[in-house]
Amino acid sequence: MIGSQAGESARRNVRLAAAALFVFGAGVLGVAAWLRPDPRGMGTHQQLGAGPCGMLVSTGYPCPTCGMTTAFSYLLHGRLFRSLAAQPAGFVLACATIFVTGLSAVALVRGAMPMGRWLTRVSPFWLYFSLLMLILGGWAYKIIVGLADGSLPMAAVRL
């Protein structure tokens, strides 16, 4: 009897965590789908009332997250290649958000984490290191492409 209570408590905790993750992921994806992607490859976040990128305005070069919102929005509008071109790291993170939101929906229904054993074997160090490399790689891409096509550095930014 006590074992079944512990199991039920564990399932309830998984469902609560999955519900929180699902609501967050679905919210992010819903906002990305609602936004109109900026054709410049950055600046979509301004539709939410945020200002232009401070680093871009002050230096003429994009910050590590420039283009992330645009990449999410393009992906949710079914424009995969435009999403990838806007910000490769944003494309990967948007795909990961879709995947994790789907997994959380399954966990919410089942009361157990899909791929639970795999998730416990992932080292937090390697997860954070991979995320850092992804973001730095996306940033380098934005700068290299901007220098190659002549759009960087931006002298007077009017985002």
KEKE-3310 file (N, C-alpha, C; in steps of 0.2 Angstrom, whole numbers, plus 5000, padded with zeros to 4 digits):
npx = (5004:5010:5020:5012:5006:5018:5021:5010:5011:5024:5020:5010:5019:5027:5017:5013:5025:5027:5015:5018:5029:5024:5014:5022:5031:5021:5016:5027:5029:5016:5016:5027:5021:5011:5018:5024:5037:5052:5058:5071:5079:5081:5074:5061:5056:5052:5039:5033:5034:5047:5063:5075:5089:5101:5115:5117:5113:5123:5135:5135:5135:5128:5120:5123:5110:5103:5091:5085:5071:5065:5069:5062:5049:5049:5050:5038:5030:5032:5043:5056:5070:5071:5071:5082:5092:5090:5094:5104:5105:5094:5085:5088:5085:5071:5066:5069:5061:5049:5049:5052:5040:5031:5035:5032:5018:5015:5020:5012:5000:5003:5009:5022:5039:5044:5057:5064:5075:5086:5086:5091:5104:5111:5124:5124:5134:5139:5127:5125:5137:5136:5124:5130:5140:5132:5125:5135:5140:5130:5130:5142:5140:5130:5137:5148:5141:5134:5146:5151:5140:5139:5131:5135:5147:5133:5129:5120:5108:5091:5080)
npy = (4994:5006:5008:5009:5022:5030:5028:5034:5047:5051:5050:5060:5071:5071:5074:5087:5094:5092:5098:5111:5113:5111:5121:5132:5130:5129:5141:5149:5145:5148:5162:5164:5159:5169:5181:5191:5187:5196:5202:5206:5197:5199:5208:5205:5204:5216:5218:5214:5224:5227:5235:5240:5229:5232:5230:5230:5242:5250:5245:5241:5228:5212:5205:5190:5183:5189:5188:5177:5177:5179:5168:5158:5162:5161:5147:5143:5147:5139:5141:5134:5135:5149:5152:5145:5152:5165:5163:5151:5145:5148:5142:5128:5129:5132:5120:5111:5116:5113:5099:5096:5101:5093:5081:5084:5084:5071:5066:5072:5065:5052:5051:5049:5051:5052:5044:5045:5038:5041:5055:5057:5053:5063:5074:5088:5098:5095:5098:5112:5116:5112:5120:5133:5133:5131:5143:5153:5148:5151:5165:5169:5165:5174:5186:5183:5181:5193:5202:5197:5199:5213:5219:5222:5231:5239:5256:5266:5261:5257:5249)
npz = (5000:5004:4995:4983:4986:4986:4973:4966:4971:4965:4952:4951:4954:4943:4933:4937:4935:4922:4917:4920:4912:4899:4898:4898:4887:4877:4877:4873:4860:4855:4856:4847:4835:4833:4831:4818:4808:4806:4791:4790:4798:4811:4825:4827:4840:4844:4842:4853:4861:4866:4865:4853:4850:4862:4861:4847:4843:4850:4846:4833:4830:4831:4846:4855:4855:4845:4833:4837:4841:4829:4822:4829:4826:4812:4810:4816:4807:4797:4789:4787:4782:4781:4795:4800:4793:4799:4812:4817:4830:4836:4828:4831:4845:4844:4838:4848:4858:4853:4853:4867:4872:4867:4872:4886:4885:4883:4895:4904:4902:4903:4916:4918:4914:4897:4890:4902:4908:4900:4901:4914:4913:4906:4907:4917:4915:4902:4895:4897:4892:4879:4875:4877:4867:4856:4856:4855:4842:4834:4835:4830:4817:4813:4813:4804:4792:4791:4790:4778:4769:4769:4778:4790:4800:4807:4805:4808:4818:4815:4821)
capx = (5000:5014:5023:5008:5006:5024:5021:5005:5014:5029:5016:5007:5024:5029:5012:5014:5031:5025:5010:5021:5033:5019:5011:5028:5032:5015:5015:5032:5027:5010:5018:5031:5016:5007:5022:5026:5044:5054:5062:5078:5082:5081:5070:5054:5055:5050:5032:5031:5035:5054:5066:5080:5095:5106:5122:5117:5113:5129:5142:5134:5136:5122:5122:5122:5103:5100:5088:5081:5063:5063:5070:5056:5043:5049:5049:5031:5026:5033:5048:5062:5076:5072:5072:5089:5096:5089:5098:5104:5104:5087:5081:5089:5081:5064:5065:5070:5055:5043:5051:5051:5033:5027:5036:5028:5011:5015:5021:5006:4995:5006:5012:5029:5043:5046:5065:5067:5082:5091:5087:5095:5111:5114:5128:5122:5140:5138:5121:5126:5142:5133:5120:5134:5143:5126:5123:5141:5141:5124:5132:5148:5136:5127:5143:5151:5136:5134:5152:5151:5135:5140:5126:5138:5143:5127:5131:5114:5103:5084:5076)
capy = (5000:5012:5008:5012:5029:5033:5028:5039:5054:5052:5052:5067:5076:5071:5078:5094:5097:5091:5103:5118:5113:5111:5128:5137:5128:5130:5149:5152:5143:5152:5169:5164:5158:5175:5186:5191:5187:5202:5199:5207:5192:5201:5213:5203:5204:5223:5218:5213:5230:5228:5240:5237:5226:5237:5229:5231:5250:5253:5243:5240:5221:5209:5201:5182:5181:5193:5184:5171:5177:5179:5161:5154:5164:5158:5140:5141:5149:5134:5143:5131:5138:5156:5151:5143:5158:5170:5162:5144:5143:5149:5136:5122:5129:5131:5113:5108:5118:5109:5092:5096:5103:5087:5076:5086:5082:5064:5064:5074:5060:5045:5052:5046:5055:5048:5044:5046:5036:5045:5062:5057:5051:5068:5078:5096:5101:5094:5101:5119:5117:5112:5126:5139:5132:5132:5151:5156:5147:5155:5172:5169:5164:5181:5191:5181:5182:5201:5205:5194:5203:5220:5222:5223:5234:5244:5263:5269:5256:5259:5243)
capz = (5000:5004:4988:4978:4987:4984:4965:4964:4972:4960:4945:4952:4954:4936:4930:4939:4932:4914:4915:4920:4906:4893:4898:4896:4880:4872:4877:4869:4853:4853:4854:4841:4829:4833:4829:4811:4807:4803:4785:4791:4802:4818:4827:4828:4847:4845:4841:4860:4865:4868:4861:4848:4853:4864:4858:4840:4843:4853:4843:4826:4829:4835:4852:4854:4854:4839:4828:4840:4841:4822:4820:4832:4822:4805:4811:4818:4801:4792:4785:4790:4779:4784:4802:4800:4791:4804:4818:4818:4837:4837:4824:4835:4851:4843:4837:4855:4862:4850:4855:4874:4874:4865:4878:4892:4884:4884:4902:4907:4901:4906:4923:4918:4909:4892:4889:4908:4910:4896:4904:4920:4911:4903:4912:4917:4912:4894:4893:4897:4887:4872:4874:4876:4860:4851:4855:4852:4835:4831:4835:4825:4810:4812:4812:4798:4787:4791:4787:4771:4764:4770:4782:4797:4805:4806:4807:4812:4818:4816:4822)
cpx = (5004:5018:5019:5006:5012:5024:5016:5008:5019:5025:5013:5013:5026:5023:5012:5020:5030:5020:5013:5026:5029:5016:5016:5029:5027:5014:5021:5031:5021:5012:5022:5026:5012:5011:5023:5033:5047:5059:5069:5082:5083:5076:5062:5052:5051:5042:5029:5032:5042:5057:5071:5086:5100:5113:5122:5117:5119:5135:5141:5134:5130:5125:5121:5115:5100:5097:5084:5074:5061:5064:5064:5050:5043:5047:5042:5027:5028:5039:5055:5069:5077:5073:5079:5094:5096:5094:5098:5103:5097:5083:5082:5085:5073:5062:5065:5064:5049:5043:5049:5043:5029:5028:5033:5021:5010:5016:5015:5000:4997:5007:5019:5033:5045:5054:5068:5074:5087:5092:5091:5102:5115:5117:5126:5128:5140:5132:5122:5132:5140:5128:5124:5138:5138:5125:5129:5142:5136:5126:5137:5145:5133:5132:5146:5147:5135:5140:5152:5146:5135:5135:5129:5145:5138:5129:5126:5109:5096:5080:5070)
cpy = (5006:5013:5011:5020:5033:5034:5034:5046:5055:5054:5059:5073:5077:5075:5085:5097:5097:5097:5110:5119:5114:5118:5133:5136:5130:5138:5152:5151:5147:5159:5169:5163:5165:5180:5185:5192:5193:5199:5201:5202:5193:5207:5211:5204:5211:5223:5216:5219:5232:5232:5236:5234:5232:5236:5231:5239:5253:5251:5242:5232:5218:5206:5194:5180:5185:5187:5178:5171:5176:5171:5157:5156:5161:5151:5139:5143:5144:5136:5141:5134:5146:5156:5150:5149:5164:5170:5154:5141:5143:5144:5130:5123:5129:5124:5110:5110:5114:5102:5091:5097:5096:5081:5077:5084:5075:5062:5066:5069:5054:5046:5049:5050:5050:5049:5046:5044:5040:5052:5062:5055:5057:5073:5085:5100:5101:5098:5109:5121:5117:5118:5132:5138:5133:5140:5154:5155:5151:5163:5173:5169:5171:5186:5189:5183:5190:5204:5203:5198:5210:5223:5224:5227:5239:5251:5266:5264:5259:5253:5246)
cpz = (5000:4998:4983:4979:4985:4976:4963:4965:4967:4953:4946:4951:4946:4932:4931:4935:4924:4913:4915:4913:4899:4893:4896:4889:4875:4872:4873:4862:4851:4852:4848:4835:4828:4830:4821:4810:4803:4797:4786:4795:4809:4819:4828:4835:4849:4845:4848:4864:4868:4863:4857:4853:4855:4861:4851:4839:4845:4849:4835:4824:4833:4841:4851:4853:4849:4834:4831:4840:4834:4820:4823:4828:4815:4806:4812:4812:4796:4787:4788:4788:4781:4791:4803:4798:4796:4810:4819:4825:4838:4834:4829:4842:4850:4842:4844:4859:4860:4853:4863:4876:4872:4870:4884:4891:4886:4892:4906:4907:4904:4914:4924:4913:4903:4891:4896:4910:4906:4899:4910:4919:4908:4908:4912:4914:4904:4891:4892:4892:4880:4870:4873:4869:4855:4850:4853:4844:4831:4830:4830:4818:4808:4810:4805:4792:4786:4788:4779:4766:4765:4774:4789:4795:4803:4809:4811:4812:4820:4816:4824)
residu = (MET:ILE:GLY:SER:GLN:ALA:GLY:GLU:SER:ALA:ARG:ARG:ASN:VAL:ARG:LEU:ALA:ALA:ALA:ALA:LEU:PHE:VAL:PHE:GLY:ALA:GLY:VAL:LEU:GLY:VAL:ALA:ALA:TRP:LEU:ARG:PRO:ASP:PRO:ARG:GLY:MET:GLY:THR:HIS:GLN:GLN:LEU:GLY:ALA:GLY:PRO:CYS:GLY:MET:LEU:VAL:SER:THR:GLY:TYR:PRO:CYS:PRO:THR:CYS:GLY:MET:THR:THR:ALA:PHE:SER:TYR:LEU:LEU:HIS:GLY:ARG:LEU:PHE:ARG:SER:LEU:ALA:ALA:GLN:PRO:ALA:GLY:PHE:VAL:LEU:ALA:CYS:ALA:THR:ILE:PHE:VAL:THR:GLY:LEU:SER:ALA:VAL:ALA:LEU:VAL:ARG:GLY:ALA:MET:PRO:MET:GLY:ARG:TRP:LEU:THR:ARG:VAL:SER:PRO:PHE:TRP:LEU:TYR:PHE:SER:LEU:LEU:MET:LEU:ILE:LEU:GLY:GLY:TRP:ALA:TYR:LYS:ILE:ILE:VAL:GLY:LEU:ALA:ASP:GLY:SER:LEU:PRO:MET:ALA:ALA:VAL:ARG:LEU)
# end
